[in-house]
Amino acid sequence: MVMSSVPGLQAETMDALYKVSFGIIGEIGKARAHLEKDGDRYRIEVAGEAIGMAKALSKNRKEKQVSQGHIREGLLVPDSYSVIRSFGNKMITKVYTVDHENRSVEQINEKTEDGKLVWKESKVLDFYADNDLLTLYFNIGTLIPEKEKKATYAFKAVGAEKQQGSVEVIVPDREERAGYEKNLGKGAAWYLTAIIHQKIFSSSKGELILSIDESGITQKAMLKDVMMFGDILAERVQK
């Protein structure tokens, strides 16, 4: 992670780079996470892309997620959240606009081929959430103050509409940490499991386990039993 500030503007940025590997196949992708805070505003961007054999098999698949909004009582509160996926000549874009005053979320979906719009729809989600998937990740350290007490939490997040926004987070106690340390290594400030049933999380249980450092940044993340063939591991690396 890199942290920096701009003199006079009081802007703060955090960056983390990850390599992504899949079982015996080895490295299949890379990802970058960027958080910028400027006054009472923030912007998060997470971008990932396939590399090597995975790049060819996935038609150069790329994905970018962007969350923008305001900061309230130390928490990131999204005003908009976007997911952009591309592969080959196709691009699928989802844009969510969050109306906190009226507790509603509008979603606009578009699909383009060769740069031409082929499909578009808009709808209002049948649930409201004051987090999206990215802000939930960065807010989780504040939302869960007791990081060594066994507990299961239920959160809502924009971007998880296939399960009505529900995201389950499980915090292990010290005795249960051995299993996490076996998969992710020792030395993390705390560990957790997030269960998110999305297509991109195509594991048997949608089970994502994470090791998190003192600053709240993930060091390693493992998606368990992906497509019944193995685990996907994302590991933070230096520039």
DODOZA-685123 format. One line per 10 residues: number of its first residue (from 1); their letters; for each residue x, y, z of N, C-alpha, C. Coordinates in steps of 0.2 Angstrom, whole numbers, plus 5000, padded with zeros to 4 digits. Last residue first. Example, Ala and Ser with C-alpha at 12.3 -4.5 7.8 and 13.67 -1.06 7.14 Angstrom:
2) SA) 5064 4989 5035 5068 4995 5036 5064 5000 5039; 5066 4972 5039 5062 4978 5039 5066 4984 5039
***
This chain:
239) KQVREALIDG) 5026 4987 4971 5026 4990 4964 5032 4987 4960; 5022 4972 4980 5025 4979 4979 5025 4981 4972; 5006 4964 4982 5013 4964 4980 5016 4971 4980; 4994 4953 4989 4997 4960 4988 5004 4960 4987; 4986 4940 4981 4991 4942 4986 4994 4949 4984; 4973 4930 4978 4975 4936 4977 4980 4938 4983; 4969 4914 4973 4972 4918 4978 4974 4924 4975; 4956 4902 4970 4959 4908 4967 4962 4912 4973; 4956 4884 4971 4956 4891 4974 4959 4896 4970; 4948 4872 4961 4953 4874 4966 4951 4881 4968
229) FMMVDKLMAK) 4936 4867 4955 4943 4865 4953 4949 4867 4957; 4924 4871 4957 4925 4864 4960 4932 4862 4957; 4923 4884 4954 4921 4880 4949 4923 4873 4951; 4933 4887 4968 4930 4890 4962 4929 4885 4957; 4936 4885 4982 4933 4880 4978 4929 4883 4972; 4937 4901 4988 4937 4894 4989 4933 4890 4984; 4947 4914 4986 4941 4912 4984 4941 4905 4984; 4957 4923 4997 4956 4917 4994 4949 4916 4992; 4969 4937 4999 4962 4935 4999 4961 4928 4995; 4980 4946 5009 4979 4940 5004 4971 4939 5005
219) QTIGSEDISL) 4979 4959 5014 4986 4956 5012 4985 4950 5007; 4968 4973 5014 4969 4966 5013 4976 4964 5010; 4970 4986 5025 4971 4984 5019 4972 4976 5018; 4970 4991 5038 4963 4989 5035 4964 4987 5028; 4981 4993 5045 4979 4999 5041 4972 4997 5038; 4985 4980 5049 4983 4985 5054 4979 4991 5051; 4978 4969 5036 4983 4972 5041 4980 4977 5045; 4969 4954 5034 4969 4961 5034 4974 4964 5039; 4964 4940 5024 4969 4942 5030 4970 4950 5029; 4949 4932 5020 4954 4938 5019 4958 4938 5025
209) ILEGKSSSFI) 4939 4922 5009 4942 4923 5015 4948 4928 5014; 4924 4919 5002 4930 4923 5001 4933 4924 5008; 4912 4909 4995 4916 4910 5001 4923 4913 5000; 4902 4903 4988 4903 4910 4987 4907 4913 4993; 4902 4890 4989 4898 4893 4994 4899 4901 4993; 4909 4886 4977 4903 4882 4979 4899 4885 4984; 4911 4901 4967 4913 4895 4971 4907 4892 4974; 4911 4912 4958 4908 4906 4956 4911 4900 4960; 4909 4927 4958 4911 4923 4964 4909 4916 4963; 4903 4932 4947 4911 4932 4947 4913 4928 4953
199) KQHIIATLYW) 4890 4930 4951 4893 4926 4946 4900 4926 4946; 4888 4930 4969 4888 4933 4963 4891 4928 4957; 4886 4929 4984 4884 4925 4979 4883 4928 4972; 4897 4930 4997 4894 4935 4992 4892 4930 4986; 4903 4930 5012 4900 4926 5007 4895 4930 5003; 4919 4932 5019 4913 4936 5016 4910 4931 5012; 4928 4930 5034 4925 4927 5028 4919 4931 5026; 4944 4937 5041 4936 4936 5040 4935 4932 5034; 4956 4942 5053 4954 4938 5047 4946 4938 5047; 4969 4954 5058 4963 4950 5059 4961 4947 5052
189) AAGKGLNKEY) 4982 4956 5056 4979 4960 5061 4972 4956 5063; 4993 4942 5051 4988 4947 5050 4985 4950 5056; 5002 4932 5054 5004 4939 5055 4999 4944 5053; 5002 4918 5042 5001 4921 5049 5003 4929 5049; 4992 4913 5028 4998 4915 5032 4997 4918 5038; 4981 4908 5022 4983 4914 5020 4989 4917 5024; 4979 4894 5026 4977 4896 5019 4981 4903 5017; 4983 4894 5039 4985 4889 5035 4984 4891 5027; 4976 4905 5045 4983 4905 5044 4986 4900 5039; 4963 4899 5044 4964 4905 5040 4972 4906 5039
179) GAREERDPVI) 4965 4889 5054 4963 4887 5047 4964 4893 5042; 4968 4896 5065 4973 4892 5063 4971 4890 5055; 4957 4904 5070 4962 4907 5066 4967 4902 5062; 4950 4898 5080 4948 4897 5073 4953 4900 5068; 4954 4904 5092 4955 4897 5091 4954 4895 5083; 4950 4917 5091 4957 4916 5090 4958 4908 5089; 4936 4917 5080 4939 4919 5086 4946 4916 5085; 4931 4925 5064 4933 4919 5068 4936 4922 5075; 4917 4933 5057 4923 4934 5060 4925 4928 5065; 4909 4934 5042 4910 4929 5048 4917 4931 5051
169) VEVSGQQKEA) 4896 4941 5033 4903 4942 5035 4904 4938 5042; 4885 4942 5019 4887 4939 5026 4894 4939 5028; 4876 4953 5011 4882 4950 5012 4884 4948 5019; 4861 4956 5001 4864 4953 5007 4871 4951 5006; 4855 4961 4990 4860 4965 4993 4863 4962 4999; 4847 4951 4985 4844 4956 4989 4849 4961 4993; 4856 4943 4978 4854 4941 4984 4851 4946 4989; 4858 4951 4967 4855 4944 4966 4853 4941 4972; 4864 4963 4971 4856 4963 4970 4854 4956 4969; 4875 4969 4975 4874 4962 4977 4867 4961 4976
159) GVAKFAYTAK) 4876 4982 4972 4880 4978 4968 4879 4970 4970; 4875 4988 4989 4873 4989 4982 4878 4985 4977; 4873 4978 5003 4877 4982 4999 4874 4982 4991; 4870 4975 5020 4867 4976 5014 4872 4980 5009; 4876 4962 5031 4876 4969 5029 4872 4969 5022; 4877 4953 5046 4873 4953 5040 4873 4960 5037; 4889 4943 5054 4886 4950 5053 4882 4949 5046; 4894 4933 5067 4892 4933 5060 4888 4939 5059; 4909 4930 5078 4902 4933 5076 4901 4933 5069; 4921 4929 5090 4917 4926 5085 4910 4929 5084
149) KEKEPILTGI) 4932 4943 5091 4926 4939 5094 4922 4936 5089; 4942 4950 5086 4944 4943 5088 4938 4940 5092; 4937 4962 5083 4940 4959 5078 4942 4952 5080; 4925 4973 5086 4928 4968 5089 4931 4962 5084; 4920 4982 5076 4925 4985 5081 4929 4979 5084; 4915 4983 5061 4916 4978 5066 4922 4979 5070; 4915 4995 5055 4908 4992 5056 4909 4986 5061; 4928 4998 5053 4924 5002 5058 4918 4999 5060; 4931 4988 5044 4935 4988 5050 4932 4993 5055; 4923 4990 5033 4922 4985 5037 4925 4985 5044
139) NFYLTLLDND) 4924 5000 5024 4921 5002 5030 4921 4997 5035; 4930 4994 5013 4934 4999 5016 4931 5001 5023; 4919 4985 5009 4926 4983 5011 4930 4988 5015; 4909 4994 5007 4908 4989 5013 4915 4986 5015; 4913 5001 4996 4913 5004 5002 4913 5000 5008; 4911 4990 4987 4918 4993 4988 4918 4997 4995; 4898 4987 4987 4903 4982 4988 4910 4984 4990; 4890 5001 4995 4891 4997 4990 4896 4991 4991; 4879 5005 5009 4885 5004 5006 4885 5001 4999; 4866 5007 5012 4870 5013 5012 4877 5012 5011
129) AYFDLVKSEK) 4853 5001 5001 4859 5000 5005 4863 5006 5006; 4837 4995 4997 4841 5001 4998 4847 4998 5003; 4828 4985 4985 4831 4986 4991 4835 4992 4991; 4824 4984 4972 4819 4983 4977 4822 4983 4984; 4830 4997 4961 4831 4991 4965 4826 4990 4970; 4823 5002 4946 4824 5004 4953 4825 4997 4957; 4831 5002 4930 4826 5000 4935 4828 5003 4942; 4834 5002 4912 4835 5005 4919 4829 5002 4924; 4844 4995 4899 4838 4995 4903 4839 4999 4909; 4850 4992 4882 4850 4996 4888 4843 4995 4892
119) WVLKGDETKE) 4860 4986 4869 4855 4985 4874 4855 4989 4880; 4869 4990 4860 4865 4985 4858 4859 4984 4863; 4879 5003 4855 4875 5001 4860 4870 4996 4857; 4896 5000 4849 4889 5002 4847 4884 4999 4853; 4908 4995 4851 4907 5002 4852 4900 5005 4851; 4907 4982 4848 4911 4986 4843 4910 4993 4844; 4893 4982 4858 4898 4978 4854 4901 4982 4849; 4887 4985 4875 4889 4988 4868 4893 4982 4865; 4874 4987 4886 4879 4982 4883 4881 4985 4876; 4870 4994 4902 4871 4994 4895 4875 4989 4892
109) NIQEVSRNEH) 4859 4998 4915 4863 4993 4912 4863 4994 4905; 4856 5007 4930 4856 5007 4923 4861 5002 4920; 4847 5008 4945 4852 5004 4941 4851 5005 4934; 4844 5017 4959 4842 5016 4952 4848 5013 4949; 4838 5015 4975 4844 5014 4971 4842 5013 4964; 4833 5024 4990 4831 5021 4984 4838 5020 4980; 4830 5034 5001 4832 5027 5002 4830 5022 4996; 4829 5047 5000 4823 5043 4998 4824 5036 4999; 4842 5050 5003 4836 5054 5006 4830 5050 5006; 4850 5043 4995 4850 5041 5003 4844 5044 5006
99) DVTYVKTIMK) 4851 5036 4981 4847 5042 4984 4846 5040 4991; 4863 5031 4970 4860 5029 4977 4857 5036 4979; 4865 5023 4955 4864 5029 4958 4860 5029 4965; 4875 5012 4946 4870 5013 4951 4870 5020 4954; 4878 5005 4931 4879 5011 4935 4873 5011 4940; 4886 4993 4922 4881 4994 4926 4882 5000 4930; 4891 4987 4906 4891 4992 4911 4885 4993 4915; 4900 4977 4895 4894 4977 4899 4895 4982 4905; 4906 4975 4879 4907 4978 4885 4900 4979 4889; 4915 4966 4867 4909 4967 4870 4911 4971 4877
89) NGFSRIVSYS) 4925 4960 4859 4922 4967 4857 4916 4969 4861; 4933 4953 4873 4933 4953 4866 4930 4960 4863; 4926 4960 4887 4929 4954 4884 4928 4954 4877; 4923 4970 4901 4924 4970 4894 4928 4963 4893; 4913 4978 4913 4916 4972 4911 4917 4972 4904; 4911 4990 4926 4912 4989 4919 4916 4983 4917; 4901 4996 4938 4904 4990 4936 4905 4990 4929; 4899 5010 4950 4899 5007 4943 4903 5001 4942; 4890 5020 4960 4894 5014 4960 4893 5011 4953; 4887 5035 4969 4886 5031 4963 4891 5025 4964
79) DPVLLGERIH) 4888 5038 4983 4882 5041 4979 4881 5038 4972; 4892 5029 4998 4892 5030 4990 4886 5034 4988; 4902 5034 5011 4895 5033 5009 4894 5034 5001; 4913 5029 5022 4912 5031 5015 4905 5029 5013; 4914 5036 5039 4912 5031 5034 4911 5033 5027; 4916 5047 5047 4922 5042 5046 4920 5037 5041; 4904 5054 5046 4906 5051 5052 4911 5046 5052; 4905 5052 5029 4900 5054 5035 4902 5051 5041; 4910 5057 5013 4912 5054 5020 4908 5057 5025; 4903 5053 4997 4905 5057 5002 4907 5053 5009
69) GQSVQKEKRN) 4908 5045 4981 4903 5048 4986 4906 5052 4991; 4910 5032 4970 4911 5039 4972 4906 5041 4977; 4918 5017 4964 4913 5020 4969 4915 5027 4971; 4920 5006 4951 4921 5013 4954 4916 5015 4958; 4928 4993 4944 4923 4995 4948 4925 5002 4951; 4932 4984 4929 4933 4989 4934 4927 4991 4938; 4940 4970 4921 4934 4973 4925 4936 4979 4929; 4943 4961 4906 4945 4966 4911 4938 4968 4915; 4948 4948 4896 4943 4950 4900 4946 4955 4905; 4953 4942 4883 4956 4948 4886 4951 4952 4891
59) KSLAKAMGIA) 4946 4930 4882 4946 4936 4877 4948 4942 4880; 4950 4920 4890 4944 4925 4892 4943 4930 4887; 4961 4914 4884 4954 4910 4885 4948 4915 4887; 4970 4925 4885 4968 4922 4879 4961 4918 4879; 4971 4926 4899 4969 4932 4895 4967 4930 4888; 4976 4914 4903 4969 4916 4905 4967 4922 4901; 4989 4914 4899 4984 4910 4896 4977 4912 4897; 4992 4931 4903 4994 4925 4900 4989 4921 4897; 4979 4939 4913 4985 4939 4909 4987 4932 4907; 4964 4949 4916 4968 4943 4915 4974 4943 4911
49) EGAVEIRYRD) 4963 4963 4927 4963 4960 4920 4966 4953 4920; 4954 4975 4937 4958 4969 4936 4958 4967 4929; 4953 4989 4948 4953 4986 4941 4957 4980 4941; 4944 5000 4958 4947 4993 4958 4947 4991 4951; 4943 5015 4966 4943 5012 4959 4947 5005 4960; 4934 5027 4975 4938 5021 4975 4937 5018 4968; 4934 5043 4982 4933 5039 4976 4937 5033 4976; 4926 5055 4992 4931 5050 4991 4929 5047 4984; 4925 5071 5002 4923 5067 4996 4928 5061 4996; 4928 5080 5011 4922 5076 5013 4920 5071 5007
39) GDKELHARAK) 4945 5080 5007 4940 5084 5011 4934 5079 5013; 4947 5067 4998 4949 5074 4997 4943 5078 5001; 4954 5051 4996 4950 5055 5000 4952 5062 4999; 4955 5037 4986 4957 5044 4986 4952 5048 4990; 4961 5021 4983 4956 5025 4986 4959 5032 4987; 4963 5007 4972 4965 5014 4973 4959 5018 4977; 4970 4992 4967 4965 4995 4971 4967 5002 4973; 4972 4981 4954 4975 4987 4957 4969 4990 4961; 4978 4965 4949 4972 4969 4951 4976 4975 4954; 4980 4951 4937 4983 4956 4941 4977 4961 4943
29) GIEGIIGFSV) 4981 4933 4933 4978 4940 4933 4982 4945 4937; 4986 4921 4934 4981 4922 4929 4979 4929 4928; 4999 4910 4939 4996 4917 4939 4992 4918 4933; 4994 4893 4940 4998 4899 4942 4995 4905 4941; 4988 4881 4939 4988 4885 4933 4993 4890 4934; 4985 4875 4951 4991 4873 4948 4992 4877 4941; 4976 4889 4958 4978 4882 4958 4985 4881 4955; 4978 4904 4951 4973 4899 4952 4976 4892 4952; 4982 4921 4957 4984 4915 4954 4978 4910 4955; 4986 4938 4955 4980 4933 4956 4982 4927 4953
19) KYLADMTEAQ) 4993 4951 4964 4994 4946 4959 4988 4941 4960; 4990 4968 4967 4989 4961 4969 4990 4957 4963; 4993 4984 4975 4993 4980 4969 4993 4973 4971; 4985 4999 4982 4988 4992 4983 4987 4988 4977; 4985 5015 4988 4985 5011 4982 4988 5004 4985; 4977 5030 4994 4980 5023 4996 4980 5019 4990; 4978 5047 4997 4977 5042 4993 4980 5035 4996; 4971 5063 5002 4975 5057 5004 4973 5051 4999; 4972 5080 5002 4970 5074 4999 4974 5068 5001; 4975 5093 5006 4973 5088 5011 4970 5082 5008
9) LGPVSSMVM) 4980 5104 4999 4973 5101 4997 4971 5096 5002; 4992 5106 5005 4987 5112 5004 4980 5109 5002; 5000 5093 4998 5001 5099 5002 4995 5104 5000; 4993 5078 4997 4995 5083 4993 4995 5090 4997; 4999 5062 5002 4995 5068 5003 4997 5073 4999; 4999 5044 5002 5002 5050 5001 4997 5056 5002; 5003 5027 5003 4999 5032 5006 5002 5039 5004; 5002 5011 4996 5006 5017 4996 5001 5023 4998; 5004 4994 5000 5000 5000 5000 5004 5006 5000
***
